[in-house]
Amino acid sequence: MPFILIVTILFFSILYFLFFSTGNLVDWQLKLYLKLGLLKITNYKKDAIQPNSLDVHLGNHYAIQLSDGSFKEIISDELILRPGDFVLATTQEYFYFGSTTHGVLQGKSSWARVGLYVESAGLFDSGFEGLAVIELTNQGKAPLKLTTGKSIAQMIFNKNLPVLKSYKHKGHYQGQTNAKQTWMKNIIEKNKQKVVLEGELLQS
C-alpha cells in the first residue's frame, strides 16, 4: 500500500475519531473542543475539568417549592435545604451546545452520600444555550447548606451526529438565566413569582 494512502487513511481516521464518532468527551477532548470553539462555556473553571465530566457550581438564584405547590424565587448566596425540600437551582456556568454535542447532568457522589438527590431530568439537547437549572431534593435527615460557587453536580459531554432540528428551534428553556419553572400549564396550583432578596426570612 502506497505511503501517501496510509497517511491519508490515518489522517481521516484520526479526524473521524476526534470530531465525528459518537461517545463521551474525555478531559483532553473537552479542552480541545473548548479551544477550537466547538463547545462554548462561559464562567467555567479550568480546574473543574474531570476525566469524564466538568464540575458545575451553584449560582445564587433559586426557586423553592412551598407546601401549597407554588414556588418562591430566592436570590441569596446561601440557602438551607431542609429534609424534604425541593428547589430549582442555577449553575454559574452558561452553556452553548452545538449541533454535534449534547450534555447530561448528574449528581456528585459526595453530595449523594449526605442525602442530596439531583433529579434525573438532566439532558441538554444539541443547540441548547443557557444556564443549567438543577432540580435538588434533600432526601436525608439533616439540613444541607447550599452556597454560591459550591461544586454541586457534573456535566457529561457527548458527541453525536449533526441533528436535523436542534433545541434552539424548540426553545422552552432556551437562553435561561435564572431558575426557570416548568413551561407546562395547570401543573402548579399557583406561582407567587416573588423574589426574596438575601437576608430576608423565607416563610413557607
Phi and psi in degrees as a GROMACS rama.xvg file:
@    title "Ramachandran Plot"
@    xaxis  label "Phi"
@    yaxis  label "Psi"
@TYPE xy
-57.6737  145.825  PRO-2
-59.3452  -42.2743  PHE-3
-62.1439  -34.809  ILE-4
-69.3567  -39.4692  LEU-5
-62.8604  -44.5538  ILE-6
-62.8302  -41.5641  VAL-7
-63.8504  -44.9172  THR-8
-62.4502  -43.1083  ILE-9
-63.3631  -42.8685  LEU-10
-60.3749  -49.0618  PHE-11
-71.3184  -27.6377  PHE-12
-67.2855  -43.7016  SER-13
-65.2191  -42.162  ILE-14
-60.4244  -43.9451  LEU-15
-64.4025  -44.0058  TYR-16
-61.725  -41.259  PHE-17
-74.7631  -39.75  LEU-18
-121.801  -18.1431  PHE-19
-118.674  -23.8234  PHE-20
-71.4214  153.523  SER-21
-89.5123  161.998  THR-22
137.189  174.192  GLY-23
-75.1188  134.738  ASN-24
-76.0279  125.171  LEU-25
-88.9639  176.924  VAL-26
-53.2154  -48.4534  ASP-27
-70.7803  -31.0453  TRP-28
-69.0492  -39.9902  GLN-29
-61.3327  -43.5987  LEU-30
-62.7735  -40.5781  LYS-31
-65.8136  -44.5962  LEU-32
-61.6454  -40.3595  TYR-33
-66.8937  -41.4618  LEU-34
-65.912  -38.4318  LYS-35
-83.4406  -7.11767  LEU-36
80.0582  11.6553  GLY-37
-74.0721  -19.2021  LEU-38
-140.897  134.804  LEU-39
-125.04  131.334  LYS-40
-137.596  122.883  ILE-41
-97.2445  150.484  THR-42
66.8616  21.6819  ASN-43
-89.7626  154.022  TYR-44
-99.3191  129.458  LYS-45
-61.5107  -33.9579  LYS-46
-78.2676  0.579852  ASP-47
-86.7938  -6.60025  ALA-48
-72.6178  119.201  ILE-49
-103.009  173.351  GLN-50
-53.5759  -38.0803  PRO-51
-130.184  13.2427  ASN-52
-163.031  -179.898  SER-53
-125.34  124.584  LEU-54
-67.1134  134.233  ASP-55
-112.573  154.421  VAL-56
-124.555  149.008  HIS-57
-66.5484  137.472  LEU-58
-87.3692  -159.069  GLY-59
-118.642  13.1224  ASN-60
-113.263  127.736  HIS-61
-130.844  158.376  TYR-62
-133.536  108.862  ALA-63
-101.743  137.079  ILE-64
-82.0452  131.063  GLN-65
-92.0208  174.62  LEU-66
-65.7516  -22.6136  SER-67
-90.0904  4.65669  ASP-68
94.6193  -11.4599  GLY-69
-80.1844  171.274  SER-70
-119.234  142.109  PHE-71
-115.732  126.623  LYS-72
-83.6348  140.003  GLU-73
-132.834  133.161  ILE-74
-114.139  112.767  ILE-75
-161.918  150.977  SER-76
-84.5312  -4.64079  ASP-77
-149.077  136.34  GLU-78
-139.212  131.035  LEU-79
-92.6561  118.848  ILE-80
-99.644  108.651  LEU-81
-80.5495  159.776  ARG-82
-53.148  128.151  PRO-83
90.835  -12.6031  GLY-84
-67.6557  144.959  ASP-85
-124.413  128.665  PHE-86
-141.361  144.95  VAL-87
-93.7711  131.598  LEU-88
-128.404  161.164  ALA-89
-112.405  158.842  THR-90
-96.7974  159.042  THR-91
-76.5456  -25.0012  GLN-92
-78.3322  138.209  GLU-93
-112.522  125.229  TYR-94
-107.178  145.117  PHE-95
-129.042  107.526  TYR-96
-97.1261  133.338  PHE-97
-82.3982  -172.084  GLY-98
-78.9224  -8.25807  SER-99
-117.648  14.6101  THR-100
-136.699  151.44  THR-101
-146.092  165.778  HIS-102
-127.438  155.457  GLY-103
-130.066  123.214  VAL-104
-96.8006  130.359  LEU-105
-132.917  158.549  GLN-106
-72.9911  171.432  GLY-107
-108.027  143.847  LYS-108
-61.7427  -34.7054  SER-109
-62.6897  -40.9542  SER-110
-71.2812  -39.7519  TRP-111
-60.0278  -32.1228  ALA-112
-75.7869  -6.85771  ARG-113
-113.095  9.53755  VAL-114
102.754  4.22892  GLY-115
-83.9926  124.447  LEU-116
-108.223  124.343  TYR-117
-95.2453  119.551  VAL-118
-56.9982  153.223  GLU-119
-85.2803  -0.704735  SER-120
-81.6863  63.8457  ALA-121
-117.659  31.5822  GLY-122
-90.7761  128.504  LEU-123
-113.791  106.03  PHE-124
-67.5348  160.037  ASP-125
-56.4759  132.181  SER-126
95.1709  -9.33489  GLY-127
-66.9591  141.517  PHE-128
-135.982  133.796  GLU-129
147.538  176.217  GLY-130
-68.2522  150.852  LEU-131
-83.6271  131.586  ALA-132
-100.884  127.822  VAL-133
-110.597  135.911  ILE-134
-97.517  117.844  GLU-135
-118.939  136.082  LEU-136
-130.409  132.865  THR-137
-88.2183  103.505  ASN-138
-96.9669  4.4534  GLN-139
-87.7806  -169.376  GLY-140
-102.787  -8.42408  LYS-141
-125.116  152.189  ALA-142
-61.9459  149.15  PRO-143
-119.683  138.328  LEU-144
-98.8899  119.399  LYS-145
-100.515  128.752  LEU-146
-128.698  145.092  THR-147
-57.3298  134.113  THR-148
89.8665  -6.00395  GLY-149
-77.2843  135.679  LYS-150
-64.7296  124.11  SER-151
-121.951  -27.6552  ILE-152
-157.589  -175.371  ALA-153
-138.538  133.93  GLN-154
-97.1262  126.036  MET-155
-102.311  128.569  ILE-156
-104.283  133.935  PHE-157
-125.687  141.145  ASN-158
-85.4457  146.059  LYS-159
-146.612  163.846  ASN-160
-64.8235  154.15  LEU-161
-55.0854  131.473  PRO-162
-80.2302  155.003  VAL-163
-77.0985  -39.1249  LEU-164
-139.077  111.796  LYS-165
-81.6971  171.599  SER-166
-62.4754  -26.6503  TYR-167
-60.8169  -20.7099  LYS-168
-86.2567  -12.4287  HIS-169
-91.6686  -57.3041  LYS-170
75.844  11.5012  GLY-171
-58.6049  -43.1432  HIS-172
-121.531  16.2833  TYR-173
-63.4061  130.606  GLN-174
77.295  14.4861  GLY-175
-64.2392  138.637  GLN-176
-125.569  7.30173  THR-177
-147.697  -175.118  ASN-178
-77.6921  71.7717  ALA-179
-66.5363  133.082  LYS-180
-85.7957  173.522  GLN-181
-58.4684  144.649  THR-182
-81.4563  -13.617  TRP-183
-69.5438  142.099  MET-184
-92.0457  155.662  LYS-185
60.1875  26.2591  ASN-186
-100.049  -44.7608  ILE-187
-96.5595  133.523  ILE-188
-57.6225  -46.6446  GLU-189
-159.938  155.796  LYS-190
-123.746  111.058  ASN-191
-72.1634  -26.178  LYS-192
50.2562  35.98  GLN-193
-98.8972  130.896  LYS-194
-96.2502  122.299  VAL-195
-100.812  118.788  VAL-196
-77.6185  157.433  LEU-197
-56.5183  133.725  GLU-198
100.839  -19.5566  GLY-199
-79.1296  153.845  GLU-200
-80.5017  126.609  LEU-201
-85.2554  122.846  LEU-202
-119.002  136.473  GLN-203
